[in-house]
Amino acid sequence: MNRAQSLVVNPFLNRLVVGPSGSGKSAYLRALLEVALQQNPTTVLVLFDPKRVELFSYQNSPALLAPIADDAVTEKRLRKALAQEIAQRVHAQKTGSTKPAPLIVAVDEWSGLEEPTKLEHFLIQKNLKSLGISFILLSQNADSFGAAFRCLSEQIVHCPR
């Protein structure tokens, strides 16, 4: 078992990761993504990286649903691709089609998003887990997450400095 695998048990839990700058939030996220892809190589990633540095190593990953969002234009495109993916998964669920691959929506610094409320709309849907979708959201401030996120989260990780 490598170091990343010893850090987590299930990379597919809904998580809020909170801590000050430099506390290891991004390293924790990358470890979770690494484990997710090792446990299930068909995992699909939806990555938002407003800081434009932390998720750079995934830019050419075949696991990406669409290119990493790092500005307002790509954020809008990625939200649209996510909406289409959710609609396809809902349709597949209703028709009894094969179960889709797990999908992880990861945001490295929630407060850096141009329009976080628009992404929040997708993430607070109660049936996401049944569609194989989980989220990992990072922020320096726990107050940036609404009550809905705190209720839907299966784990809240505090990264002290």
Secondary structure, DSSP 8 states (H G I E B T S, - for coil): --HHHHH-S-TTS-EEEE--TTSSHHHHHHHHHHHHHHH-TT-EEEEE-TTSSTTGGGTT-TTBSS--B-SHHHHHHHHHHHHHHHHHHHHHHHHT------EEEEES-GGG-S-HHHHHHHHT-TTTGGGTEEEEEEES-GGGS-HHHHHH-SEEEE---
